[in-house]
């Protein structure tokens, strides 16, 4: 809408209902005189401010966010209008500033991590744009950062807890905080970090490992003829290497030396930010050879079965859900539980914490000790039982 040609604004006491029901036109709040509501012919609604610059002989109109159900509330719009108006009165440039959207901020943050070669450069992007599996932030990407309120974020976090659990909600909030902090640091956004206003709720460390019976059920399920061809080698390799599933999805033949029985995960693909040297036992080598024969022309060990943009497999969780169903696992198990099971098997076999740390790609054995402290407690319990019967 071209606000410079809008007819004279109609006075209205703004309420959520009146904003939602307003017909196309321009409205001025009777409480905050310079706050404007713009309603287009298509029904879209947006907030703005209006200030007459006497010495310049023209009016300044500045957008401050979207209006209507699920968008910036009336109270939030009044607060944003007061803040923007005060800045204009204090001599801030009358030239409207570009509103940075959540997508702009997310892209900038992701590019920064890529440039700095930080671990998991796309971690926030993946959280914001989940294609399936529950609530995320993808419908907010076109919104200006200033249009996302604390109330909206609190509601969305509650929805994520309900659909995906507290752990997912905590990761989502950390991503929001990081993206807003980056935008503020780079002076692209002058508002508050709304993520900081909401408390992080850290979930207890997960200790789930699959029992010998469960592993046997999974191995049997992997031979099911109803599964796609990549499923058996993919999950078997997770069980035999203990790598993170994302690393196996992106495994490239240039990083794998089957003669030396070693797979080097590049630093930029590693969570630790350092190259990981994965030692392959004969069964794992055989599975890699099987994949090489199946896809001789591909650079990827597991090329995408659905032609993803990356070219490789990106979402094995749905296949894993089907494997769990066929295996009739009574207790929920995640893909990461396979990695934890791998580490616990090594510890149960009497291997040292240092060796397990090396096998898992942990540069500091203290990290391994922290995540596998539950194994020490189980070992103590078993020792007492053996001694006392």
NUGU-796370 format. One record per residue (C-alpha): residue number from 1; x, y, z. Coordinates in steps of 0.2 Angstrom, whole numbers, plus 2048, in hexadecimal, padded with zeros to 3 digits. Each point is the difference from the previous one (the first is absolute). Example, Ala and Ser with C-alpha at 12.3 -4.5 7.8 and 13.67 -1.06 7.14 Angstrom:
BEGIN
  pos   xx   yy   zz
    1  83E  7EA  827
    2  806  811  7FD
This chain:
BEGIN
  pos   xx   yy   zz
    1  800  800  800
    2  806  811  7FC
    3  7FE  809  810
    4  804  811  7F9
    5  7F0  800  7F6
    6  7F5  7F9  80D
    7  7F0  80A  804
    8  7FF  809  811
    9  802  7F4  80E
   10  7F0  7FB  80A
   11  801  801  813
   12  7FE  7F0  809
   13  803  7FA  812
   14  80B  7F1  7FB
   15  7FB  7EF  808
   16  804  7EE  7FA
   17  7EE  7FE  7F9
   18  7FF  811  7F8
   19  811  7FD  7F7
   20  7FB  7EF  7FA
   21  7EF  807  7FA
   22  806  810  7F8
   23  7FB  803  7EE
   24  80E  805  7F3
   25  807  812  804
   26  80B  809  80C
   27  7FC  802  812
   28  808  80B  80E
   29  7FF  7FA  812
   30  7F7  80C  80C
   31  80C  7FB  80E
   32  811  801  7F7
   33  7FD  80E  7F3
   34  80E  7FC  7F4
   35  7FD  7ED  800
   36  7F8  7FB  7EF
   37  7F7  7F0  7FB
   38  800  7FC  7ED
   39  7F4  7F4  7F8
   40  802  7FC  7EE
   41  7F3  7FB  7F4
   42  806  7EE  801
   43  7FD  800  813
   44  812  801  806
   45  803  80A  80F
   46  810  80A  806
   47  805  80C  80D
   48  80A  810  7FD
   49  803  812  807
   50  7FD  811  7F9
   51  80A  810  804
   52  7FF  811  7F8
   53  811  807  7FD
   54  7FC  813  800
   55  811  806  7FB
   56  800  7F4  7F1
   57  7EE  803  7FB
   58  7FC  7ED  7FF
   59  7FA  7F2  80B
   60  80A  7F0  804
   61  7F7  7F0  800
   62  80A  7F1  808
   63  7FA  7ED  800
   64  802  7F8  811
   65  7F8  7EF  7FD
   66  7F1  7F5  7FA
   67  7EF  801  809
   68  7F2  7F4  802
   69  7FE  7EF  809
   70  810  7F8  803
   71  80A  80F  7FC
   72  805  810  80A
   73  7F3  803  80E
   74  7F9  812  803
   75  80A  802  810
   76  810  7FB  7F7
   77  7FC  80C  7F1
   78  7FD  80E  80C
   79  811  7FD  809
   80  809  7FE  7F0
   81  7F8  810  7F9
   82  805  80A  810
   83  812  7FA  7FE
   84  801  804  7ED
   85  7F8  811  802
   86  80C  805  80E
   87  80F  7FB  7F5
   88  7F9  80B  7F2
   89  7FD  80F  80C
   90  812  7FE  806
   91  806  804  7EF
   92  802  7EE  7F9
   93  801  800  7ED
   94  7EE  801  7F8
   95  805  7F4  7F3
   96  7F7  7F0  804
   97  80B  7F2  806
   98  7FF  7EF  7F8
   99  7F7  7F3  80B
  100  80B  7F1  802
  101  7F6  7F0  7FF
  102  803  7F0  80A
  103  806  7F8  7F0
  104  80D  80E  7FD
  105  806  7FE  811
  106  801  7ED  7FF
  107  809  800  7EF
  108  80D  80D  807
  109  803  7F6  80F
  110  802  7F0  7F6
  111  80C  808  7F4
  112  80A  806  80E
  113  802  7EE  807
  114  805  7FA  7EF
  115  80D  80E  7FE
  116  807  7FC  811
  117  7FF  7EE  7FC
  118  7F7  7FD  810
  119  7F9  7EF  804
  120  7EF  7FC  7FA
  121  7FE  811  7F6
  122  7EE  7FC  7FC
  123  7FA  7FB  811
  124  7F4  80E  802
  125  7FA  800  7EE
  126  7FC  7ED  802
  127  7F6  804  810
  128  7F7  80F  7F8
  129  7FB  7F7  7F0
  130  7FB  7EE  805
  131  7F6  7F9  7F2
  132  7F7  7F3  80A
  133  7FE  7FA  812
  134  7F7  80E  809
  135  800  812  804
  136  80E  80C  7FB
  137  804  812  7FB
  138  7FE  7FE  7ED
  139  7F0  80A  7FF
  140  809  80F  808
  141  80E  801  7F4
  142  7F9  80F  7F7
  143  7FB  80A  80F
  144  80B  80E  806
  145  809  7FD  810
  146  7F7  80E  808
  147  7EF  7F8  7FC
  148  804  7F0  80A
  149  7FB  804  812
  150  804  7F7  810
  151  7ED  7FA  801
  152  802  7F8  7EF
  153  810  7F7  805
  154  7F9  7FA  810
  155  7F1  7F9  7F7
  156  80B  7F8  7F3
  157  80B  7F8  80C
  158  7F1  7F8  809
  159  7FB  7F9  7F0
  160  811  7F9  7FC
  161  800  7F8  812
  162  7EF  7F8  7FC
  163  804  7F9  7EF
  164  813  7FC  801
  165  805  801  813
  166  80A  80B  80B
  167  810  7FB  7F9
  168  7FB  807  7EE
  169  7F8  80F  808
  170  811  804  809
  171  80A  7FE  7F0
  172  7F4  80B  7F7
  173  801  80E  80D
  174  813  7FF  800
  175  7FF  802  7ED
  176  7F5  810  801
  177  80B  807  80D
  178  810  7FE  7F6
  179  7F8  807  7F0
  180  7F9  810  809
  181  811  802  809
  182  809  7FF  7EF
  183  7F4  80D  7F8
  184  802  80C  80F
  185  813  7FE  800
  186  801  804  7EE
  187  7F6  810  803
  188  7F3  7F9  7F4
  189  7F2  800  80D
  190  7FE  80D  80E
  191  7F3  7F7  80A
  192  801  7F3  80F
  193  805  7EE  7FF
  194  7EE  7F9  804
  195  808  7EF  803
  196  809  806  80F
  197  7EF  804  808
  198  7FB  7ED  801
  199  809  7F4  80B
  200  809  7F2  7F9
  201  7FB  7EF  807
  202  80E  7F4  7FE
  203  7FA  7EE  7FE
  204  809  7F2  80B
  205  80E  7F7  7F6
  206  7F9  7F2  7F7
  207  807  7EF  805
  208  7F6  7F4  7F5
  209  80A  7F1  7F8
  210  7F9  7F2  7F7
  211  800  7EF  809
  212  807  7F0  7F7
  213  7EF  7FA  7FD
  214  7FB  811  7F8
  215  80F  800  7F5
  216  7FC  7EE  7FA
  217  7EE  806  7FC
  218  807  80F  7F6
  219  80C  7F5  7F7
  220  7F2  7F4  7FB
  221  7F5  80F  7FB
  222  80E  807  7F4
  223  7FE  7F0  7F5
  224  7ED  804  7FD
  225  7FD  801  7ED
  226  7F4  80F  802
  227  80E  80B  805
  228  809  80B  7F3
  229  812  7F9  7FA
  230  80A  80D  809
  231  7F8  7FD  811
  232  809  7F0  806
  233  812  806  7FB
  234  7FC  811  808
  235  7FA  7FB  811
  236  80D  7F1  801
  237  80E  80D  7FD
  238  7F9  80B  80D
  239  801  7F1  80C
  240  811  7FB  7FB
  241  809  811  7FF
  242  7F7  80A  80E
  243  800  810  7F5
  244  7F2  80D  800
  245  7F3  7FD  7F3
  246  802  810  7F8
  247  812  7FC  7FC
  248  7FC  7F0  7F8
  249  7F2  808  7F6
  250  80E  80C  7F9
  251  80D  7F3  7FE
  252  80A  803  7F0
  253  80B  7F3  7F8
  254  80F  80C  7FF
  255  801  7FF  813
  256  800  7ED  801
  257  80F  7F4  7FD
  258  7F9  7EF  800
  259  812  7F8  7FE
  260  806  809  810
  261  7EF  7FD  808
  262  7FE  812  805
  263  7F3  80D  7FE
  264  806  812  803
  265  7F1  80C  804
  266  806  812  7FB
  267  801  80D  80E
  268  7F3  80A  7F8
  269  7F4  7F1  801
  270  805  7FC  812
  271  7F7  806  80F
  272  810  802  809
  273  807  80B  7F2
  274  80F  7F4  7FE
  275  802  7F2  7F3
  276  7FA  7EF  807
  277  809  7F0  7FB
  278  7F4  7F2  800
  279  807  7EE  801
  280  7F6  7F3  7F6
  281  7FF  7EE  805
  282  7FE  7F3  7F2
  283  7ED  800  801
  284  7FF  813  7FE
  285  80C  7FF  7F1
  286  7F5  7F3  7F8
  287  7F1  80B  801
  288  809  80F  7F9
  289  806  7F4  7F1
  290  7ED  7FB  7FE
  291  7FB  812  7FE
  292  80E  804  7F4
  293  7FA  7F2  7F5
  294  7EE  806  801
  295  804  812  7FC
  296  810  7FF  7F6
  297  7FE  812  7F8
  298  7FB  809  810
  299  80C  80B  80A
  300  7F5  7FC  80F
  301  800  7F0  80A
  302  7ED  802  802
  303  7F9  80A  7F2
  304  7EF  808  802
  305  7F2  7F4  7FC
  306  7F5  80F  7FD
  307  80C  80C  7F7
  308  803  80C  80E
  309  809  810  7FD
  310  810  7FA  809
  311  801  7F0  7F5
  312  801  7F5  80F
  313  7F4  7F8  80D
  314  7FA  80D  80C
  315  7F1  7F9  80A
  316  802  7EE  806
  317  7F5  802  80F
  318  7F0  7FA  7F7
  319  809  7F1  7FB
  320  806  7FD  812
  321  7EE  802  806
  322  7FB  7F2  7F4
  323  80F  7F5  806
  324  7FA  803  812
  325  7EF  7FB  7FC
  326  805  7F0  7F7
  327  80C  7FC  80E
  328  7F1  803  80D
  329  80B  80A  80B
  330  7F5  803  810
  331  80B  80F  806
  332  803  80F  7F4
  333  812  800  7F9
  334  808  80F  7F6
  335  80D  7FF  7F3
  336  80C  808  80C
  337  7FD  7F1  80C
  338  808  7F5  7F3
  339  810  80B  803
  340  7FE  7FF  813
  341  7FE  7ED  7FF
  342  810  7FF  7F5
  343  80A  809  80E
  344  7F8  7F6  80E
  345  804  7EF  7F7
  346  812  805  800
  347  800  805  812
  348  7F7  7F0  805
  349  80D  7F6  7F7
  350  80D  808  80B
  351  808  80D  7F5
  352  807  80F  807
  353  7F7  811  800
  354  80E  807  7F6
  355  7FE  7F3  7F2
  356  7ED  803  800
  357  803  813  7FF
  358  80B  7FD  7F0
  359  7F3  7F4  7F9
  360  7F2  80D  802
  361  80B  80E  7FA
  362  800  809  811
  363  810  80A  801
  364  7FF  801  813
  365  7FD  7F0  809
  366  7F7  80A  80E
  367  7F2  803  7F4
  368  7FE  7EE  7FE
  369  801  7FD  812
  370  7F2  80D  803
  371  7F4  7F8  7F3
  372  804  7EE  806
  373  800  803  813
  374  7F0  7F5  800
  375  80B  7F1  7FA
  376  80B  802  810
  377  7F1  800  80B
  378  7F9  7F0  7F8
  379  811  7F8  801
  380  801  804  813
  381  7EE  7F9  802
  382  805  7F0  7F7
  383  810  7FE  80B
  384  7F6  802  810
  385  7F4  7F3  7F9
  386  80E  7F4  7FC
  387  808  802  811
  388  7F0  800  80B
  389  7F5  7F5  7F5
